[in-house]
Amino acid sequence: MRAAYADGTIEAVRERDGDTCRYCGKTVSWTDKRGPDGATYDHVDPNGPTTPENLVVAAELQLSEGT
């Protein structure tokens, strides 16, 4: 995932998704990653590549609930 920061992949995902979870539409916070509004990146296909097409902004809560 570190390479995704270096090659601009993360920047492209943030530009596309902004601060909105692609699963639930909630506005997320990048400064409170473990809080109720926390944000992370998720691979749509867990076995797929780390590319903008396969990464989305996700609410930390959505992932912990298994959505």
SEKE-407498 format. One record per residue: residue number from 0; residue in one letter; x, y, z of N, C-alpha, C in turn. Coordinates in pm, 1 decimal, decimal comma. Example, Ala and Ser with C-alpha at 12.3 -4.5 7.8 and 13.67 -1.06 7.14 Angstrom:
<pt resi="0" resn="A" n_u="1319,0" n_v="-569,0" n_w="780,0" ca_u="1230,0" ca_v="-450,0" ca_w="780,0" c_u="1320,0" c_v="-330,0" c_w="780,0"/>
<pt resi="1" resn="S" n_u="1285,0" n_v="-225,0" n_w="708,0" ca_u="1367,0" ca_v="-106,0" ca_w="714,0" c_u="1290,0" c_v="3,0" c_w="787,0"/>
//
This chain:
<pt resi="0" resn="M" n_u="82,3" n_v="-118,9" n_w="0,0" ca_u="0,0" ca_v="0,0" ca_w="0,0" c_u="87,2" c_v="125,9" c_w="0,0"/>
<pt resi="1" resn="R" n_u="208,3" n_v="116,4" n_w="53,6" ca_u="296,5" ca_v="233,6" ca_w="54,6" c_u="324,9" c_v="283,3" c_w="-86,2"/>
<pt resi="2" resn="A" n_u="338,5" n_v="190,8" n_w="-178,9" ca_u="364,0" ca_v="230,9" ca_w="-317,0" c_u="247,2" c_v="311,0" c_w="-372,9"/>
<pt resi="3" resn="A" n_u="126,9" n_v="284,0" n_w="-325,1" ca_u="8,2" ca_v="356,5" ca_w="-372,1" c_u="14,8" c_v="504,1" c_w="-335,2"/>
<pt resi="4" resn="Y" n_u="80,3" n_v="533,7" n_w="-223,1" ca_u="100,0" ca_v="674,1" ca_w="-186,7" c_u="203,7" c_v="738,1" c_w="-278,2"/>
<pt resi="5" resn="A" n_u="309,3" n_v="665,0" n_w="-305,3" ca_u="420,1" ca_v="717,8" ca_w="-384,7" c_u="382,9" c_v="737,0" c_w="-532,0"/>
<pt resi="6" resn="D" n_u="300,8" n_v="649,1" n_w="-585,9" ca_u="271,6" ca_v="657,8" ca_w="-729,9" c_u="145,6" c_v="737,7" c_w="-763,2"/>
<pt resi="7" resn="G" n_u="81,4" n_v="796,9" n_w="-662,0" ca_u="-34,7" ca_v="882,1" ca_w="-687,5" c_u="-168,2" c_v="811,3" c_w="-683,2"/>
<pt resi="8" resn="T" n_u="-168,3" n_v="681,4" n_w="-656,9" ca_u="-293,6" ca_v="606,5" ca_w="-652,8" c_u="-386,9" c_v="660,9" c_w="-544,1"/>
<pt resi="9" resn="I" n_u="-334,4" n_v="680,5" n_w="-424,5" ca_u="-417,1" ca_v="729,5" ca_w="-313,3" c_u="-470,7" c_v="868,7" c_w="-345,2"/>
<pt resi="10" resn="E" n_u="-386,5" n_v="952,4" n_w="-402,1" ca_u="-431,4" ca_v="1087,1" ca_w="-439,6" c_u="-547,5" c_v="1079,7" c_w="-538,6"/>
<pt resi="11" resn="A" n_u="-540,9" n_v="988,2" n_w="-634,4" ca_u="-647,9" ca_v="972,6" ca_w="-733,1" c_u="-777,7" c_v="924,7" c_w="-667,4"/>
<pt resi="12" resn="V" n_u="-766,2" n_v="833,5" n_w="-571,7" ca_u="-884,8" ca_v="782,3" ca_w="-501,5" c_u="-948,4" c_v="893,4" c_w="-418,7"/>
<pt resi="13" resn="R" n_u="-866,5" n_v="969,2" n_w="-347,2" ca_u="-919,2" ca_v="1080,8" ca_w="-266,0" c_u="-983,0" c_v="1187,7" c_w="-353,9"/>
<pt resi="14" resn="E" n_u="-922,8" n_v="1213,9" n_w="-469,8" ca_u="-980,2" ca_v="1312,8" ca_w="-560,7" c_u="-1116,0" c_v="1266,0" c_w="-611,5"/>
<pt resi="15" resn="R" n_u="-1127,4" n_v="1138,4" n_w="-642,5" ca_u="-1253,2" ca_v="1083,5" ca_w="-693,7" c_u="-1360,0" c_v="1075,0" c_w="-585,0"/>
<pt resi="16" resn="D" n_u="-1323,6" n_v="1018,7" n_w="-468,3" ca_u="-1422,3" ca_v="991,6" ca_w="-363,4" c_u="-1437,0" c_v="1105,2" c_w="-263,1"/>
<pt resi="17" resn="G" n_u="-1336,1" n_v="1190,8" n_w="-253,7" ca_u="-1340,1" ca_v="1297,7" ca_w="-153,6" c_u="-1338,3" c_v="1238,8" c_w="-13,7"/>
<pt resi="18" resn="D" n_u="-1419,5" n_v="1292,4" n_w="72,9" ca_u="-1428,9" ca_v="1245,1" ca_w="211,6" c_u="-1559,4" c_v="1170,2" c_w="233,7"/>
<pt resi="19" resn="T" n_u="-1600,7" n_v="1092,9" n_w="134,6" ca_u="-1728,2" ca_v="1022,2" ca_w="140,4" c_u="-1707,3" c_v="872,0" c_w="124,4"/>
<pt resi="20" resn="C" n_u="-1763,8" n_v="794,9" n_w="217,7" ca_u="-1757,4" ca_v="649,2" ca_w="209,2" c_u="-1834,9" c_v="602,8" c_w="87,0"/>
<pt resi="21" resn="R" n_u="-1771,5" n_v="520,9" n_w="4,8" ca_u="-1837,7" ca_v="470,4" ca_w="-115,8" c_u="-1943,0" c_v="366,1" c_w="-84,1"/>
<pt resi="22" resn="Y" n_u="-1941,3" n_v="309,9" n_w="35,6" ca_u="-2039,1" ca_v="208,2" ca_w="72,3" c_u="-2166,5" c_v="267,0" c_w="132,7"/>
<pt resi="23" resn="C" n_u="-2150,1" n_v="365,4" n_w="222,3" ca_u="-2267,8" ca_v="416,9" ca_w="294,3" c_u="-2296,8" c_v="564,3" c_w="268,4"/>
<pt resi="24" resn="G" n_u="-2205,2" n_v="634,7" n_w="202,6" ca_u="-2226,8" ca_v="775,2" ca_w="172,0" c_u="-2196,8" c_v="871,4" c_w="285,9"/>
<pt resi="25" resn="K" n_u="-2148,6" n_v="818,3" n_w="397,1" ca_u="-2117,5" ca_v="900,4" ca_w="514,1" c_u="-1992,3" c_v="983,6" c_w="489,4"/>
<pt resi="26" resn="T" n_u="-1993,6" n_v="1107,4" n_w="541,4" ca_u="-1873,3" ca_v="1190,4" ca_w="538,0" c_u="-1777,1" c_v="1137,4" c_w="643,8"/>
<pt resi="27" resn="V" n_u="-1654,3" n_v="1113,0" n_w="603,8" ca_u="-1555,2" ca_v="1052,8" ca_w="693,1" c_u="-1450,0" c_v="1154,6" c_w="733,8"/>
<pt resi="28" resn="S" n_u="-1378,9" n_v="1122,3" n_w="841,2" ca_u="-1273,2" ca_v="1208,1" ca_w="893,4" c_u="-1139,9" c_v="1135,8" c_w="885,2"/>
<pt resi="29" resn="W" n_u="-1042,6" n_v="1199,4" n_w="822,2" ca_u="-909,6" ca_v="1139,9" ca_w="809,6" c_u="-824,7" c_v="1165,5" c_w="932,9"/>
<pt resi="30" resn="T" n_u="-867,1" n_v="1256,4" n_w="1018,8" ca_u="-788,7" ca_v="1288,0" ca_w="1138,3" c_u="-829,2" c_v="1203,6" c_w="1258,1"/>
<pt resi="31" resn="D" n_u="-940,4" n_v="1133,8" n_w="1249,4" ca_u="-990,2" ca_v="1050,9" ca_w="1359,2" c_u="-1016,0" c_v="910,1" c_w="1307,2"/>
<pt resi="32" resn="K" n_u="-910,4" n_v="845,7" n_w="1257,7" ca_u="-926,3" ca_v="717,6" ca_w="1187,9" c_u="-994,7" c_v="608,4" c_w="1269,0"/>
<pt resi="33" resn="R" n_u="-977,5" n_v="607,2" n_w="1399,6" ca_u="-1036,4" ca_v="499,8" ca_w="1480,2" c_u="-1168,0" c_v="540,7" c_w="1547,2"/>
<pt resi="34" resn="G" n_u="-1208,7" n_v="664,5" n_w="1525,9" ca_u="-1333,3" ca_v="713,3" ca_w="1584,6" c_u="-1453,8" c_v="673,0" c_w="1500,7"/>
<pt resi="35" resn="P" n_u="-1571,8" n_v="714,7" n_w="1541,7" ca_u="-1694,8" ca_v="676,3" ca_w="1472,0" c_u="-1705,3" c_v="731,5" c_w="1330,2"/>
<pt resi="36" resn="D" n_u="-1629,6" n_v="835,8" n_w="1300,3" ca_u="-1630,3" ca_v="893,4" ca_w="1165,8" c_u="-1500,5" c_v="863,9" c_w="1091,5"/>
<pt resi="37" resn="G" n_u="-1422,2" n_v="771,4" n_w="1142,4" ca_u="-1291,8" ca_v="740,3" ca_w="1085,4" c_u="-1299,1" c_v="689,7" c_w="942,6"/>
<pt resi="38" resn="A" n_u="-1188,6" n_v="709,0" n_w="870,6" ca_u="-1182,6" ca_v="669,2" ca_w="729,7" c_u="-1062,9" c_v="579,2" c_w="704,5"/>
<pt resi="39" resn="T" n_u="-1076,7" n_v="499,6" n_w="599,9" ca_u="-967,7" ca_v="415,1" ca_w="553,8" c_u="-987,0" c_v="391,3" c_w="404,4"/>
<pt resi="40" resn="Y" n_u="-899,1" n_v="314,7" n_w="346,0" ca_u="-913,7" ca_v="273,8" ca_w="206,5" c_u="-944,5" c_v="125,1" c_w="205,5"/>
<pt resi="41" resn="D" n_u="-1026,7" n_v="81,8" n_w="110,5" ca_u="-1064,2" ca_v="-58,7" ca_w="102,6" c_u="-1046,4" c_v="-107,8" c_w="-40,6"/>
<pt resi="42" resn="H" n_u="-991,8" n_v="-228,7" n_w="-52,6" ca_u="-984,5" ca_v="-293,4" ca_w="-183,3" c_u="-1123,0" c_v="-352,1" c_w="-213,3"/>
<pt resi="43" resn="V" n_u="-1182,5" n_v="-314,7" n_w="-323,9" ca_u="-1312,3" ca_v="-369,4" ca_w="-364,1" c_u="-1298,3" c_v="-520,4" c_w="-383,7"/>
<pt resi="44" resn="D" n_u="-1197,7" n_v="-560,5" n_w="-457,3" ca_u="-1162,6" ca_v="-701,6" ca_w="-474,1" c_u="-1037,2" c_v="-723,8" c_w="-389,7"/>
<pt resi="45" resn="P" n_u="-1050,3" n_v="-794,7" n_w="-276,0" ca_u="-935,6" ca_v="-812,4" ca_w="-186,8" c_u="-813,8" c_v="-875,2" c_w="-253,7"/>
<pt resi="46" resn="N" n_u="-834,8" n_v="-951,2" n_w="-357,7" ca_u="-724,1" ca_v="-1015,1" ca_w="-428,1" c_u="-679,0" c_v="-936,3" c_w="-550,0"/>
<pt resi="47" resn="G" n_u="-743,1" n_v="-821,1" n_w="-572,7" ca_u="-712,7" ca_v="-740,3" ca_w="-689,9" c_u="-596,0" c_v="-646,8" c_w="-665,6"/>
<pt resi="48" resn="P" n_u="-561,3" n_v="-572,5" n_w="-767,9" ca_u="-446,4" ca_v="-482,3" ca_w="-760,3" c_u="-476,8" c_v="-357,3" c_w="-677,8"/>
<pt resi="49" resn="T" n_u="-372,3" n_v="-289,4" n_w="-637,6" ca_u="-386,3" ca_v="-162,4" ca_w="-566,9" c_u="-385,2" c_v="-52,4" c_w="-671,6"/>
<pt resi="50" resn="T" n_u="-502,5" n_v="-31,5" n_w="-731,1" ca_u="-521,2" ca_v="67,5" ca_w="-836,0" c_u="-641,8" c_v="153,7" c_w="-799,4"/>
<pt resi="51" resn="P" n_u="-653,9" n_v="272,5" n_w="-857,0" ca_u="-770,6" ca_v="355,3" ca_w="-826,8" c_u="-903,6" c_v="284,9" c_w="-856,4"/>
<pt resi="52" resn="E" n_u="-904,6" n_v="200,1" n_w="-956,6" ca_u="-1027,8" ca_v="128,7" ca_w="-992,1" c_u="-1067,2" c_v="25,9" c_w="-887,0"/>
<pt resi="53" resn="N" n_u="-971,8" n_v="-20,5" n_w="-807,4" ca_u="-999,1" ca_v="-124,7" ca_w="-708,8" c_u="-994,0" c_v="-73,8" c_w="-564,7"/>
<pt resi="54" resn="L" n_u="-970,3" n_v="55,7" n_w="-545,2" ca_u="-968,3" ca_v="113,5" ca_w="-410,6" c_u="-1081,1" c_v="213,1" c_w="-394,2"/>
<pt resi="55" resn="V" n_u="-1138,9" n_v="217,4" n_w="-274,5" ca_u="-1241,7" ca_v="315,7" ca_w="-242,6" c_u="-1215,4" c_v="372,9" c_w="-104,2"/>
<pt resi="56" resn="V" n_u="-1267,0" n_v="493,4" n_w="-80,9" ca_u="-1269,3" ca_v="549,7" ca_w="53,4" c_u="-1381,3" c_v="478,0" c_w="127,6"/>
<pt resi="57" resn="A" n_u="-1352,9" n_v="434,4" n_w="250,3" ca_u="-1452,0" ca_v="361,0" ca_w="328,5" c_u="-1454,9" c_v="411,7" c_w="471,7"/>
<pt resi="58" resn="A" n_u="-1574,7" n_v="413,1" n_w="528,9" ca_u="-1589,0" ca_v="445,4" ca_w="670,4" c_u="-1536,4" c_v="327,4" c_w="750,5"/>
<pt resi="59" resn="E" n_u="-1455,0" n_v="355,7" n_w="849,3" ca_u="-1398,5" ca_v="250,9" ca_w="934,7" c_u="-1510,3" c_v="166,1" c_w="994,6"/>
<pt resi="60" resn="L" n_u="-1621,5" n_v="227,4" n_w="1032,8" ca_u="-1734,8" ca_v="156,5" ca_w="1091,5" c_u="-1794,4" c_v="55,5" c_w="993,6"/>
<pt resi="61" resn="Q" n_u="-1802,7" n_v="92,6" n_w="867,0" ca_u="-1857,3" ca_v="2,4" ca_w="766,3" c_u="-1774,3" c_v="-125,8" c_w="758,8"/>
<pt resi="62" resn="L" n_u="-1643,5" n_v="-112,2" n_w="765,4" ca_u="-1556,8" ca_v="-229,2" ca_w="754,7" c_u="-1564,7" c_v="-314,3" c_w="880,2"/>
<pt resi="63" resn="S" n_u="-1573,9" n_v="-251,0" n_w="996,4" ca_u="-1580,0" ca_v="-327,6" ca_w="1121,6" c_u="-1712,1" c_v="-402,2" c_w="1136,0"/>
<pt resi="64" resn="E" n_u="-1817,6" n_v="-352,4" n_w="1068,8" ca_u="-1947,3" ca_v="-419,5" ca_w="1073,7" c_u="-1961,0" c_v="-525,0" c_w="965,8"/>
<pt resi="65" resn="G" n_u="-1859,3" n_v="-536,0" n_w="880,3" ca_u="-1860,8" ca_v="-638,8" ca_w="776,2" c_u="-1947,0" c_v="-605,1" c_w="657,5"/>
<pt resi="66" resn="T" n_u="-1972,2" n_v="-477,5" n_w="633,8" ca_u="-2057,0" ca_v="-437,6" ca_w="522,3" c_u="-1977,4" c_v="-433,9" c_w="394,7"/>
//
